[in-house]
Each structure stands twice: as C-alpha cells, then as structure tokens.
Amino acid sequence: MMDMNQIREHMEVKSSDGEHVGTVDRLEGSEIKLTKNDRAAHGGHHHFIPTDWIDHIDAHVHLSKTSQDVKAHWQHGTA
C-alpha cells in the first residue's frame, strides 16, 4: 500500500508516458486536486484524479495511466 502522506503541495504529477499532467494542489480524500493555475495542463480549472491511478511516488507523483487517458478521464472542478 502506498503512503499518501508522501504527496505534497506543488509536487509534479507525471503520466506513465512521462508527460506533465499537473501540479498537486492538495489531497482531498481519495483524490488529488490539481492546481488550476497550471494553464498548460488545465486551462484555468481544477482537475481531480483518483489516488488509485498512482503507480509510485518519489520527487514526483507518477501515474499508471498515459497523459491521454488521464486527461480523458479526470474529473473537472470549477474555475
């Protein structure tokens, strides 16, 4: 089981294909809330990804999904 306490604000989130998909705003229950000011990845909106997509955590949060899968299935928040 992964230690979610390793997830810190401003950590980069990377997809399984090595692409930047976001920056951690905070952990909310079983989801990671991504910052909305990372306009390259989000267009000014918060997005949420489930923690069960996490493959491993080191200096970054690494996901088990490709960037295309992540962006197709993340949950949209409000601006």
mmCIF file of the N, C-alpha and C atoms, coordinates in Angstrom:
data_MODEL
# 
_entry.id   MODEL 
# 
loop_
_atom_site.group_PDB 
_atom_site.id 
_atom_site.type_symbol 
_atom_site.label_atom_id 
_atom_site.label_alt_id 
_atom_site.label_comp_id 
_atom_site.label_asym_id 
_atom_site.label_entity_id 
_atom_site.label_seq_id 
_atom_site.pdbx_PDB_ins_code 
_atom_site.Cartn_x 
_atom_site.Cartn_y 
_atom_site.Cartn_z 
_atom_site.occupancy 
_atom_site.B_iso_or_equiv 
_atom_site.pdbx_formal_charge 
_atom_site.auth_seq_id 
_atom_site.auth_comp_id 
_atom_site.auth_asym_id 
_atom_site.auth_atom_id 
_atom_site.pdbx_PDB_model_num 
ATOM 1   N N  . MET A 1 1  ? 0.845   -1.194 0.000   1.00 0.00 ? 1  MET A N  1 
ATOM 2   C CA . MET A 1 1  ? 0.000   0.000  0.000   1.00 0.00 ? 1  MET A CA 1 
ATOM 3   C C  . MET A 1 1  ? 0.882   1.247  0.000   1.00 0.00 ? 1  MET A C  1 
ATOM 4   N N  . MET A 1 2  ? 0.489   2.228  -0.767  1.00 0.00 ? 2  MET A N  1 
ATOM 5   C CA . MET A 1 2  ? 1.251   3.454  -0.908  1.00 0.00 ? 2  MET A CA 1 
ATOM 6   C C  . MET A 1 2  ? 0.960   4.414  0.247   1.00 0.00 ? 2  MET A C  1 
ATOM 7   N N  . ASP A 1 3  ? 1.987   5.126  0.690   1.00 0.00 ? 3  ASP A N  1 
ATOM 8   C CA . ASP A 1 3  ? 1.839   6.117  1.759   1.00 0.00 ? 3  ASP A CA 1 
ATOM 9   C C  . ASP A 1 3  ? 1.460   7.457  1.139   1.00 0.00 ? 3  ASP A C  1 
ATOM 10  N N  . MET A 1 4  ? 0.185   7.807  1.226   1.00 0.00 ? 4  MET A N  1 
ATOM 11  C CA . MET A 1 4  ? -0.312  9.058  0.633   1.00 0.00 ? 4  MET A CA 1 
ATOM 12  C C  . MET A 1 4  ? 0.235   10.288 1.352   1.00 0.00 ? 4  MET A C  1 
ATOM 13  N N  . ASN A 1 5  ? 0.819   10.116 2.530   1.00 0.00 ? 5  ASN A N  1 
ATOM 14  C CA . ASN A 1 5  ? 1.436   11.235 3.239   1.00 0.00 ? 5  ASN A CA 1 
ATOM 15  C C  . ASN A 1 5  ? 2.675   11.749 2.517   1.00 0.00 ? 5  ASN A C  1 
ATOM 16  N N  . GLN A 1 6  ? 3.174   11.007 1.542   1.00 0.00 ? 6  GLN A N  1 
ATOM 17  C CA . GLN A 1 6  ? 4.310   11.457 0.734   1.00 0.00 ? 6  GLN A CA 1 
ATOM 18  C C  . GLN A 1 6  ? 3.910   12.529 -0.268  1.00 0.00 ? 6  GLN A C  1 
ATOM 19  N N  . ILE A 1 7  ? 2.627   12.643 -0.546  1.00 0.00 ? 7  ILE A N  1 
ATOM 20  C CA . ILE A 1 7  ? 2.144   13.614 -1.527  1.00 0.00 ? 7  ILE A CA 1 
ATOM 21  C C  . ILE A 1 7  ? 2.142   14.993 -0.892  1.00 0.00 ? 7  ILE A C  1 
ATOM 22  N N  . ARG A 1 8  ? 2.847   15.908 -1.529  1.00 0.00 ? 8  ARG A N  1 
ATOM 23  C CA . ARG A 1 8  ? 2.999   17.274 -1.020  1.00 0.00 ? 8  ARG A CA 1 
ATOM 24  C C  . ARG A 1 8  ? 2.483   18.296 -2.032  1.00 0.00 ? 8  ARG A C  1 
ATOM 25  N N  . GLU A 1 9  ? 2.070   19.433 -1.503  1.00 0.00 ? 9  GLU A N  1 
ATOM 26  C CA . GLU A 1 9  ? 1.659   20.553 -2.336  1.00 0.00 ? 9  GLU A CA 1 
ATOM 27  C C  . GLU A 1 9  ? 2.792   20.920 -3.286  1.00 0.00 ? 9  GLU A C  1 
ATOM 28  N N  . HIS A 1 10 ? 2.439   21.209 -4.519  1.00 0.00 ? 10 HIS A N  1 
ATOM 29  C CA . HIS A 1 10 ? 3.350   21.653 -5.584  1.00 0.00 ? 10 HIS A CA 1 
ATOM 30  C C  . HIS A 1 10 ? 4.197   20.528 -6.190  1.00 0.00 ? 10 HIS A C  1 
ATOM 31  N N  . MET A 1 11 ? 3.934   19.257 -5.832  1.00 0.00 ? 11 MET A N  1 
ATOM 32  C CA . MET A 1 11 ? 4.638   18.158 -6.492  1.00 0.00 ? 11 MET A CA 1 
ATOM 33  C C  . MET A 1 11 ? 4.135   18.037 -7.928  1.00 0.00 ? 11 MET A C  1 
ATOM 34  N N  . GLU A 1 12 ? 5.043   17.723 -8.835  1.00 0.00 ? 12 GLU A N  1 
ATOM 35  C CA . GLU A 1 12 ? 4.656   17.498 -10.223 1.00 0.00 ? 12 GLU A CA 1 
ATOM 36  C C  . GLU A 1 12 ? 4.008   16.125 -10.343 1.00 0.00 ? 12 GLU A C  1 
ATOM 37  N N  . VAL A 1 13 ? 2.964   16.037 -11.161 1.00 0.00 ? 13 VAL A N  1 
ATOM 38  C CA . VAL A 1 13 ? 2.284   14.780 -11.441 1.00 0.00 ? 13 VAL A CA 1 
ATOM 39  C C  . VAL A 1 13 ? 2.606   14.401 -12.882 1.00 0.00 ? 13 VAL A C  1 
ATOM 40  N N  . LYS A 1 14 ? 3.137   13.180 -13.060 1.00 0.00 ? 14 LYS A N  1 
ATOM 41  C CA . LYS A 1 14 ? 3.546   12.717 -14.388 1.00 0.00 ? 14 LYS A CA 1 
ATOM 42  C C  . LYS A 1 14 ? 2.776   11.464 -14.771 1.00 0.00 ? 14 LYS A C  1 
ATOM 43  N N  . SER A 1 15 ? 2.442   11.381 -16.042 1.00 0.00 ? 15 SER A N  1 
ATOM 44  C CA . SER A 1 15 ? 1.738   10.204 -16.566 1.00 0.00 ? 15 SER A CA 1 
ATOM 45  C C  . SER A 1 15 ? 2.745   9.081  -16.809 1.00 0.00 ? 15 SER A C  1 
ATOM 46  N N  . SER A 1 16 ? 2.226   7.901  -17.145 1.00 0.00 ? 16 SER A N  1 
ATOM 47  C CA . SER A 1 16 ? 3.091   6.745  -17.387 1.00 0.00 ? 16 SER A CA 1 
ATOM 48  C C  . SER A 1 16 ? 3.993   6.944  -18.599 1.00 0.00 ? 16 SER A C  1 
ATOM 49  N N  . ASP A 1 17 ? 3.611   7.845  -19.503 1.00 0.00 ? 17 ASP A N  1 
ATOM 50  C CA . ASP A 1 17 ? 4.457   8.141  -20.662 1.00 0.00 ? 17 ASP A CA 1 
ATOM 51  C C  . ASP A 1 17 ? 5.367   9.343  -20.415 1.00 0.00 ? 17 ASP A C  1 
ATOM 52  N N  . GLY A 1 18 ? 5.497   9.739  -19.145 1.00 0.00 ? 18 GLY A N  1 
ATOM 53  C CA . GLY A 1 18 ? 6.453   10.778 -18.756 1.00 0.00 ? 18 GLY A CA 1 
ATOM 54  C C  . GLY A 1 18 ? 5.996   12.208 -18.957 1.00 0.00 ? 18 GLY A C  1 
ATOM 55  N N  . GLU A 1 19 ? 4.757   12.409 -19.364 1.00 0.00 ? 19 GLU A N  1 
ATOM 56  C CA . GLU A 1 19 ? 4.248   13.759 -19.612 1.00 0.00 ? 19 GLU A CA 1 
ATOM 57  C C  . GLU A 1 19 ? 3.801   14.428 -18.314 1.00 0.00 ? 19 GLU A C  1 
ATOM 58  N N  . HIS A 1 20 ? 3.999   15.735 -18.245 1.00 0.00 ? 20 HIS A N  1 
ATOM 59  C CA . HIS A 1 20 ? 3.492   16.551 -17.134 1.00 0.00 ? 20 HIS A CA 1 
ATOM 60  C C  . HIS A 1 20 ? 1.987   16.654 -17.300 1.00 0.00 ? 20 HIS A C  1 
ATOM 61  N N  . VAL A 1 21 ? 1.222   16.203 -16.285 1.00 0.00 ? 21 VAL A N  1 
ATOM 62  C CA . VAL A 1 21 ? -0.239  16.324 -16.353 1.00 0.00 ? 21 VAL A CA 1 
ATOM 63  C C  . VAL A 1 21 ? -0.789  17.254 -15.293 1.00 0.00 ? 21 VAL A C  1 
ATOM 64  N N  . GLY A 1 22 ? 0.076   17.744 -14.407 1.00 0.00 ? 22 GLY A N  1 
ATOM 65  C CA . GLY A 1 22 ? -0.415  18.673 -13.411 1.00 0.00 ? 22 GLY A CA 1 
ATOM 66  C C  . GLY A 1 22 ? 0.521   18.859 -12.245 1.00 0.00 ? 22 GLY A C  1 
ATOM 67  N N  . THR A 1 23 ? 0.066   19.709 -11.323 1.00 0.00 ? 23 THR A N  1 
ATOM 68  C CA . THR A 1 23 ? 0.788   20.016 -10.099 1.00 0.00 ? 23 THR A CA 1 
ATOM 69  C C  . THR A 1 23 ? -0.188  19.850 -8.939  1.00 0.00 ? 23 THR A C  1 
ATOM 70  N N  . VAL A 1 24 ? 0.253   19.179 -7.893  1.00 0.00 ? 24 VAL A N  1 
ATOM 71  C CA . VAL A 1 24 ? -0.609  18.916 -6.742  1.00 0.00 ? 24 VAL A CA 1 
ATOM 72  C C  . VAL A 1 24 ? -0.983  20.220 -6.054  1.00 0.00 ? 24 VAL A C  1 
ATOM 73  N N  . ASP A 1 25 ? -2.290  20.425 -5.874  1.00 0.00 ? 25 ASP A N  1 
ATOM 74  C CA . ASP A 1 25 ? -2.789  21.492 -5.015  1.00 0.00 ? 25 ASP A CA 1 
ATOM 75  C C  . ASP A 1 25 ? -2.893  20.915 -3.609  1.00 0.00 ? 25 ASP A C  1 
ATOM 76  N N  . ARG A 1 26 ? -3.649  19.817 -3.492  1.00 0.00 ? 26 ARG A N  1 
ATOM 77  C CA . ARG A 1 26 ? -3.761  19.122 -2.199  1.00 0.00 ? 26 ARG A CA 1 
ATOM 78  C C  . ARG A 1 26 ? -4.440  17.775 -2.414  1.00 0.00 ? 26 ARG A C  1 
ATOM 79  N N  . LEU A 1 27 ? -4.371  16.960 -1.387  1.00 0.00 ? 27 LEU A N  1 
ATOM 80  C CA . LEU A 1 27 ? -5.058  15.678 -1.358  1.00 0.00 ? 27 LEU A CA 1 
ATOM 81  C C  . LEU A 1 27 ? -6.431  15.902 -0.733  1.00 0.00 ? 27 LEU A C  1 
ATOM 82  N N  . GLU A 1 28 ? -7.474  15.445 -1.408  1.00 0.00 ? 28 GLU A N  1 
ATOM 83  C CA . GLU A 1 28 ? -8.844  15.569 -0.892  1.00 0.00 ? 28 GLU A CA 1 
ATOM 84  C C  . GLU A 1 28 ? -9.457  14.174 -0.869  1.00 0.00 ? 28 GLU A C  1 
ATOM 85  N N  . GLY A 1 29 ? -9.422  13.548 0.301   1.00 0.00 ? 29 GLY A N  1 
ATOM 86  C CA . GLY A 1 29 ? -9.944  12.190 0.427   1.00 0.00 ? 29 GLY A CA 1 
ATOM 87  C C  . GLY A 1 29 ? -9.138  11.226 -0.418  1.00 0.00 ? 29 GLY A C  1 
ATOM 88  N N  . SER A 1 30 ? -9.792  10.576 -1.362  1.00 0.00 ? 30 SER A N  1 
ATOM 89  C CA . SER A 1 30 ? -9.114  9.608  -2.222  1.00 0.00 ? 30 SER A CA 1 
ATOM 90  C C  . SER A 1 30 ? -8.789  10.197 -3.593  1.00 0.00 ? 30 SER A C  1 
ATOM 91  N N  . GLU A 1 31 ? -8.698  11.532 -3.661  1.00 0.00 ? 31 GLU A N  1 
ATOM 92  C CA . GLU A 1 31 ? -8.374  12.191 -4.920  1.00 0.00 ? 31 GLU A CA 1 
ATOM 93  C C  . GLU A 1 31 ? -7.286  13.234 -4.726  1.00 0.00 ? 31 GLU A C  1 
ATOM 94  N N  . ILE A 1 32 ? -6.519  13.439 -5.785  1.00 0.00 ? 32 ILE A N  1 
ATOM 95  C CA . ILE A 1 32 ? -5.541  14.525 -5.816  1.00 0.00 ? 32 ILE A CA 1 
ATOM 96  C C  . ILE A 1 32 ? -6.186  15.678 -6.570  1.00 0.00 ? 32 ILE A C  1 
ATOM 97  N N  . LYS A 1 33 ? -6.227  16.831 -5.921  1.00 0.00 ? 33 LYS A N  1 
ATOM 98  C CA . LYS A 1 33 ? -6.717  18.054 -6.568  1.00 0.00 ? 33 LYS A CA 1 
ATOM 99  C C  . LYS A 1 33 ? -5.509  18.716 -7.207  1.00 0.00 ? 33 LYS A C  1 
ATOM 100 N N  . LEU A 1 34 ? -5.592  18.961 -8.518  1.00 0.00 ? 34 LEU A N  1 
ATOM 101 C CA . LEU A 1 34 ? -4.508  19.612 -9.242  1.00 0.00 ? 34 LEU A CA 1 
ATOM 102 C C  . LEU A 1 34 ? -4.733  21.121 -9.256  1.00 0.00 ? 34 LEU A C  1 
ATOM 103 N N  . THR A 1 35 ? -3.643  21.873 -9.248  1.00 0.00 ? 35 THR A N  1 
ATOM 104 C CA . THR A 1 35 ? -3.759  23.331 -9.258  1.00 0.00 ? 35 THR A CA 1 
ATOM 105 C C  . THR A 1 35 ? -4.423  23.809 -10.543 1.00 0.00 ? 35 THR A C  1 
ATOM 106 N N  . LYS A 1 36 ? -5.201  24.862 -10.424 1.00 0.00 ? 36 LYS A N  1 
ATOM 107 C CA . LYS A 1 36 ? -5.860  25.407 -11.611 1.00 0.00 ? 36 LYS A CA 1 
ATOM 108 C C  . LYS A 1 36 ? -4.975  26.389 -12.355 1.00 0.00 ? 36 LYS A C  1 
ATOM 109 N N  . ASN A 1 37 ? -3.899  26.874 -11.722 1.00 0.00 ? 37 ASN A N  1 
ATOM 110 C CA . ASN A 1 37 ? -3.045  27.859 -12.392 1.00 0.00 ? 37 ASN A CA 1 
ATOM 111 C C  . ASN A 1 37 ? -1.987  27.218 -13.275 1.00 0.00 ? 37 ASN A C  1 
ATOM 112 N N  . ASP A 1 38 ? -2.011  25.907 -13.405 1.00 0.00 ? 38 ASP A N  1 
ATOM 113 C CA . ASP A 1 38 ? -1.121  25.193 -14.325 1.00 0.00 ? 38 ASP A CA 1 
ATOM 114 C C  . ASP A 1 38 ? -1.813  25.171 -15.686 1.00 0.00 ? 38 ASP A C  1 
ATOM 115 N N  . ARG A 1 39 ? -1.867  26.319 -16.319 1.00 0.00 ? 39 ARG A N  1 
ATOM 116 C CA . ARG A 1 39 ? -2.660  26.500 -17.531 1.00 0.00 ? 39 ARG A CA 1 
ATOM 117 C C  . ARG A 1 39 ? -2.238  25.593 -18.685 1.00 0.00 ? 39 ARG A C  1 
ATOM 118 N N  . ALA A 1 40 ? -0.987  25.214 -18.755 1.00 0.00 ? 40 ALA A N  1 
ATOM 119 C CA . ALA A 1 40 ? -0.538  24.337 -19.830 1.00 0.00 ? 40 ALA A CA 1 
ATOM 120 C C  . ALA A 1 40 ? -1.268  22.997 -19.774 1.00 0.00 ? 40 ALA A C  1 
ATOM 121 N N  . ALA A 1 41 ? -1.614  22.566 -18.575 1.00 0.00 ? 41 ALA A N  1 
ATOM 122 C CA . ALA A 1 41 ? -2.267  21.271 -18.420 1.00 0.00 ? 41 ALA A CA 1 
ATOM 123 C C  . ALA A 1 41 ? -3.773  21.379 -18.204 1.00 0.00 ? 41 ALA A C  1 
ATOM 124 N N  . HIS A 1 42 ? -4.271  22.521 -17.712 1.00 0.00 ? 42 HIS A N  1 
ATOM 125 C CA . HIS A 1 42 ? -5.650  22.551 -17.250 1.00 0.00 ? 42 HIS A CA 1 
ATOM 126 C C  . HIS A 1 42 ? -6.520  23.677 -17.760 1.00 0.00 ? 42 HIS A C  1 
ATOM 127 N N  . GLY A 1 43 ? -5.987  24.663 -18.375 1.00 0.00 ? 43 GLY A N  1 
ATOM 128 C CA . GLY A 1 43 ? -6.809  25.750 -18.878 1.00 0.00 ? 43 GLY A CA 1 
ATOM 129 C C  . GLY A 1 43 ? -7.522  26.552 -17.810 1.00 0.00 ? 43 GLY A C  1 
ATOM 130 N N  . GLY A 1 44 ? -6.925  26.675 -16.620 1.00 0.00 ? 44 GLY A N  1 
ATOM 131 C CA . GLY A 1 44 ? -7.507  27.508 -15.582 1.00 0.00 ? 44 GLY A CA 1 
ATOM 132 C C  . GLY A 1 44 ? -8.567  26.847 -14.723 1.00 0.00 ? 44 GLY A C  1 
ATOM 133 N N  . HIS A 1 45 ? -8.663  25.523 -14.751 1.00 0.00 ? 45 HIS A N  1 
ATOM 134 C CA . HIS A 1 45 ? -9.636  24.792 -13.953 1.00 0.00 ? 45 HIS A CA 1 
ATOM 135 C C  . HIS A 1 45 ? -8.942  23.757 -13.081 1.00 0.00 ? 45 HIS A C  1 
ATOM 136 N N  . HIS A 1 46 ? -9.507  23.505 -11.891 1.00 0.00 ? 46 HIS A N  1 
ATOM 137 C CA . HIS A 1 46 ? -9.041  22.404 -11.060 1.00 0.00 ? 46 HIS A CA 1 
ATOM 138 C C  . HIS A 1 46 ? -9.472  21.093 -11.717 1.00 0.00 ? 46 HIS A C  1 
ATOM 139 N N  . HIS A 1 47 ? -8.633  20.077 -11.605 1.00 0.00 ? 47 HIS A N  1 
ATOM 140 C CA . HIS A 1 47 ? -8.988  18.736 -12.024 1.00 0.00 ? 47 HIS A CA 1 
ATOM 141 C C  . HIS A 1 47 ? -8.648  17.798 -10.882 1.00 0.00 ? 47 HIS A C  1 
ATOM 142 N N  . PHE A 1 48 ? -9.360  16.694 -10.820 1.00 0.00 ? 48 PHE A N  1 
ATOM 143 C CA . PHE A 1 48 ? -9.178  15.715 -9.761  1.00 0.00 ? 48 PHE A CA 1 
ATOM 144 C C  . PHE A 1 48 ? -8.845  14.367 -10.372 1.00 0.00 ? 48 PHE A C  1 
ATOM 145 N N  . ILE A 1 49 ? -7.850  13.719 -9.781  1.00 0.00 ? 49 ILE A N  1 
ATOM 146 C CA . ILE A 1 49 ? -7.505  12.374 -10.230 1.00 0.00 ? 49 ILE A CA 1 
ATOM 147 C C  . ILE A 1 49 ? -7.523  11.440 -9.021  1.00 0.00 ? 49 ILE A C  1 
ATOM 148 N N  . PRO A 1 50 ? -8.044  10.231 -9.197  1.00 0.00 ? 50 PRO A N  1 
ATOM 149 C CA . PRO A 1 50 ? -8.099  9.292  -8.076  1.00 0.00 ? 50 PRO A CA 1 
ATOM 150 C C  . PRO A 1 50 ? -6.704  8.805  -7.680  1.00 0.00 ? 50 PRO A C  1 
ATOM 151 N N  . THR A 1 51 ? -6.523  8.605  -6.393  1.00 0.00 ? 51 THR A N  1 
ATOM 152 C CA . THR A 1 51 ? -5.221  8.132  -5.915  1.00 0.00 ? 51 THR A CA 1 
ATOM 153 C C  . THR A 1 51 ? -4.932  6.714  -6.384  1.00 0.00 ? 51 THR A C  1 
ATOM 154 N N  . ASP A 1 52 ? -5.943  5.959  -6.789  1.00 0.00 ? 52 ASP A N  1 
ATOM 155 C CA . ASP A 1 52 ? -5.662  4.600  -7.271  1.00 0.00 ? 52 ASP A CA 1 
ATOM 156 C C  . ASP A 1 52 ? -5.011  4.595  -8.657  1.00 0.00 ? 52 ASP A C  1 
ATOM 157 N N  . TRP A 1 53 ? -4.861  5.759  -9.280  1.00 0.00 ? 53 TRP A N  1 
ATOM 158 C CA . TRP A 1 53 ? -4.101  5.869  -10.530 1.00 0.00 ? 53 TRP A CA 1 
ATOM 159 C C  . TRP A 1 53 ? -2.602  5.997  -10.265 1.00 0.00 ? 53 TRP A C  1 
ATOM 160 N N  . ILE A 1 54 ? -2.201  6.166  -9.018  1.00 0.00 ? 54 ILE A N  1 
ATOM 161 C CA . ILE A 1 54 ? -0.786  6.360  -8.689  1.00 0.00 ? 54 ILE A CA 1 
ATOM 162 C C  . ILE A 1 54 ? -0.024  5.052  -8.819  1.00 0.00 ? 54 ILE A C  1 
ATOM 163 N N  . ASP A 1 55 ? 1.075   5.105  -9.548  1.00 0.00 ? 55 ASP A N  1 
ATOM 164 C CA . ASP A 1 55 ? 1.975   3.958  -9.680  1.00 0.00 ? 55 ASP A CA 1 
ATOM 165 C C  . ASP A 1 55 ? 3.014   3.992  -8.568  1.00 0.00 ? 55 ASP A C  1 
ATOM 166 N N  . HIS A 1 56 ? 3.661   5.155  -8.410  1.00 0.00 ? 56 HIS A N  1 
ATOM 167 C CA . HIS A 1 56 ? 4.632   5.325  -7.332  1.00 0.00 ? 56 HIS A CA 1 
ATOM 168 C C  . HIS A 1 56 ? 4.875   6.809  -7.082  1.00 0.00 ? 56 HIS A C  1 
ATOM 169 N N  . ILE A 1 57 ? 5.501   7.079  -5.944  1.00 0.00 ? 57 ILE A N  1 
ATOM 170 C CA . ILE A 1 57 ? 5.789   8.453  -5.532  1.00 0.00 ? 57 ILE A CA 1 
ATOM 171 C C  . ILE A 1 57 ? 7.269   8.535  -5.194  1.00 0.00 ? 57 ILE A C  1 
ATOM 172 N N  . ASP A 1 58 ? 7.945   9.519  -5.780  1.00 0.00 ? 58 ASP A N  1 
ATOM 173 C CA . ASP A 1 58 ? 9.319   9.850  -5.382  1.00 0.00 ? 58 ASP A CA 1 
ATOM 174 C C  . ASP A 1 58 ? 9.357   11.373 -5.286  1.00 0.00 ? 58 ASP A C  1 
ATOM 175 N N  . ALA A 1 59 ? 10.167  12.037 -6.049  1.00 0.00 ? 59 ALA A N  1 
ATOM 176 C CA . ALA A 1 59 ? 10.134  13.500 -6.078  1.00 0.00 ? 59 ALA A CA 1 
ATOM 177 C C  . ALA A 1 59 ? 8.901   14.002 -6.818  1.00 0.00 ? 59 ALA A C  1 
ATOM 178 N N  . HIS A 1 60 ? 8.244   13.099 -7.546  1.00 0.00 ? 60 HIS A N  1 
ATOM 179 C CA . HIS A 1 60 ? 7.040   13.386 -8.325  1.00 0.00 ? 60 HIS A CA 1 
ATOM 180 C C  . HIS A 1 60 ? 5.993   12.333 -7.993  1.00 0.00 ? 60 HIS A C  1 
ATOM 181 N N  . VAL A 1 61 ? 4.763   12.610 -8.378  1.00 0.00 ? 61 VAL A N  1 
ATOM 182 C CA . VAL A 1 61 ? 3.703   11.611 -8.314  1.00 0.00 ? 61 VAL A CA 1 
ATOM 183 C C  . VAL A 1 61 ? 3.611   11.004 -9.711  1.00 0.00 ? 61 VAL A C  1 
ATOM 184 N N  . HIS A 1 62 ? 3.869   9.707  -9.816  1.00 0.00 ? 62 HIS A N  1 
ATOM 185 C CA . HIS A 1 62 ? 3.864   9.010  -11.097 1.00 0.00 ? 62 HIS A CA 1 
ATOM 186 C C  . HIS A 1 62 ? 2.581   8.194  -11.220 1.00 0.00 ? 62 HIS A C  1 
ATOM 187 N N  . LEU A 1 63 ? 1.888   8.363  -12.334 1.00 0.00 ? 63 LEU A N  1 
ATOM 188 C CA . LEU A 1 63 ? 0.618   7.679  -12.551 1.00 0.00 ? 63 LEU A CA 1 
ATOM 189 C C  . LEU A 1 63 ? 0.803   6.440  -13.424 1.00 0.00 ? 63 LEU A C  1 
ATOM 190 N N  . SER A 1 64 ? -0.167  5.545  -13.353 1.00 0.00 ? 64 SER A N  1 
ATOM 191 C CA . SER A 1 64 ? -0.138  4.314  -14.146 1.00 0.00 ? 64 SER A CA 1 
ATOM 192 C C  . SER A 1 64 ? -0.875  4.485  -15.472 1.00 0.00 ? 64 SER A C  1 
ATOM 193 N N  . LYS A 1 65 ? -1.379  5.676  -15.753 1.00 0.00 ? 65 LYS A N  1 
ATOM 194 C CA . LYS A 1 65 ? -2.121  5.960  -16.986 1.00 0.00 ? 65 LYS A CA 1 
ATOM 195 C C  . LYS A 1 65 ? -1.332  6.922  -17.874 1.00 0.00 ? 65 LYS A C  1 
ATOM 196 N N  . THR A 1 66 ? -1.557  6.824  -19.163 1.00 0.00 ? 66 THR A N  1 
ATOM 197 C CA . THR A 1 66 ? -0.926  7.757  -20.099 1.00 0.00 ? 66 THR A CA 1 
ATOM 198 C C  . THR A 1 66 ? -1.559  9.135  -19.946 1.00 0.00 ? 66 THR A C  1 
ATOM 199 N N  . SER A 1 67 ? -0.886  10.151 -20.454 1.00 0.00 ? 67 SER A N  1 
ATOM 200 C CA . SER A 1 67 ? -1.430  11.512 -20.368 1.00 0.00 ? 67 SER A CA 1 
ATOM 201 C C  . SER A 1 67 ? -2.770  11.603 -21.088 1.00 0.00 ? 67 SER A C  1 
ATOM 202 N N  . GLN A 1 68 ? -2.918  10.916 -22.190 1.00 0.00 ? 68 GLN A N  1 
ATOM 203 C CA . GLN A 1 68 ? -4.177  10.931 -22.930 1.00 0.00 ? 68 GLN A CA 1 
ATOM 204 C C  . GLN A 1 68 ? -5.296  10.307 -22.092 1.00 0.00 ? 68 GLN A C  1 
ATOM 205 N N  . ASP A 1 69 ? -5.015  9.186  -21.424 1.00 0.00 ? 69 ASP A N  1 
ATOM 206 C CA . ASP A 1 69 ? -6.017  8.547  -20.553 1.00 0.00 ? 69 ASP A CA 1 
ATOM 207 C C  . ASP A 1 69 ? -6.376  9.443  -19.374 1.00 0.00 ? 69 ASP A C  1 
ATOM 208 N N  . VAL A 1 70 ? -5.367  10.058 -18.766 1.00 0.00 ? 70 VAL A N  1 
ATOM 209 C CA . VAL A 1 70 ? -5.606  10.935 -17.617 1.00 0.00 ? 70 VAL A CA 1 
ATOM 210 C C  . VAL A 1 70 ? -6.537  12.068 -18.012 1.00 0.00 ? 70 VAL A C  1 
ATOM 211 N N  . LYS A 1 71 ? -6.211  12.760 -19.086 1.00 0.00 ? 71 LYS A N  1 
ATOM 212 C CA . LYS A 1 71 ? -6.999  13.927 -19.496 1.00 0.00 ? 71 LYS A CA 1 
ATOM 213 C C  . LYS A 1 71 ? -8.391  13.553 -20.000 1.00 0.00 ? 71 LYS A C  1 
ATOM 214 N N  . ALA A 1 72 ? -8.545  12.330 -20.474 1.00 0.00 ? 72 ALA A N  1 
ATOM 215 C CA . ALA A 1 72 ? -9.861  11.870 -20.928 1.00 0.00 ? 72 ALA A CA 1 
ATOM 216 C C  . ALA A 1 72 ? -10.768 11.486 -19.764 1.00 0.00 ? 72 ALA A C  1 
ATOM 217 N N  . HIS A 1 73 ? -10.177 11.141 -18.614 1.00 0.00 ? 73 HIS A N  1 
ATOM 218 C CA . HIS A 1 73 ? -10.983 10.596 -17.523 1.00 0.00 ? 73 HIS A CA 1 
ATOM 219 C C  . HIS A 1 73 ? -10.899 11.346 -16.195 1.00 0.00 ? 73 HIS A C  1 
ATOM 220 N N  . TRP A 1 74 ? -10.119 12.434 -16.130 1.00 0.00 ? 74 TRP A N  1 
ATOM 221 C CA . TRP A 1 74 ? -10.079 13.158 -14.849 1.00 0.00 ? 74 TRP A CA 1 
ATOM 222 C C  . TRP A 1 74 ? -11.389 13.882 -14.638 1.00 0.00 ? 74 TRP A C  1 
ATOM 223 N N  . GLN A 1 75 ? -11.649 14.229 -13.387 1.00 0.00 ? 75 GLN A N  1 
ATOM 224 C CA . GLN A 1 75 ? -12.874 14.947 -13.031 1.00 0.00 ? 75 GLN A CA 1 
ATOM 225 C C  . GLN A 1 75 ? -12.591 16.448 -13.071 1.00 0.00 ? 75 GLN A C  1 
ATOM 226 N N  . HIS A 1 76 ? -13.491 17.196 -13.633 1.00 0.00 ? 76 HIS A N  1 
ATOM 227 C CA . HIS A 1 76 ? -13.336 18.645 -13.757 1.00 0.00 ? 76 HIS A CA 1 
ATOM 228 C C  . HIS A 1 76 ? -13.907 19.339 -12.535 1.00 0.00 ? 76 HIS A C  1 
ATOM 229 N N  . GLY A 1 77 ? -13.157 20.335 -12.055 1.00 0.00 ? 77 GLY A N  1 
ATOM 230 C CA . GLY A 1 77 ? -13.637 21.192 -10.987 1.00 0.00 ? 77 GLY A CA 1 
ATOM 231 C C  . GLY A 1 77 ? -14.044 22.531 -11.557 1.00 0.00 ? 77 GLY A C  1 
ATOM 232 N N  . THR A 1 78 ? -14.319 23.466 -10.691 1.00 0.00 ? 78 THR A N  1 
ATOM 233 C CA . THR A 1 78 ? -14.715 24.803 -11.134 1.00 0.00 ? 78 THR A CA 1 
ATOM 234 C C  . THR A 1 78 ? -13.509 25.718 -11.199 1.00 0.00 ? 78 THR A C  1 
ATOM 235 N N  . ALA A 1 79 ? -13.631 26.748 -11.969 1.00 0.00 ? 79 ALA A N  1 
ATOM 236 C CA . ALA A 1 79 ? -12.532 27.724 -12.112 1.00 0.00 ? 79 ALA A CA 1 
ATOM 237 C C  . ALA A 1 79 ? -12.324 28.507 -10.857 1.00 0.00 ? 79 ALA A C  1 
# 
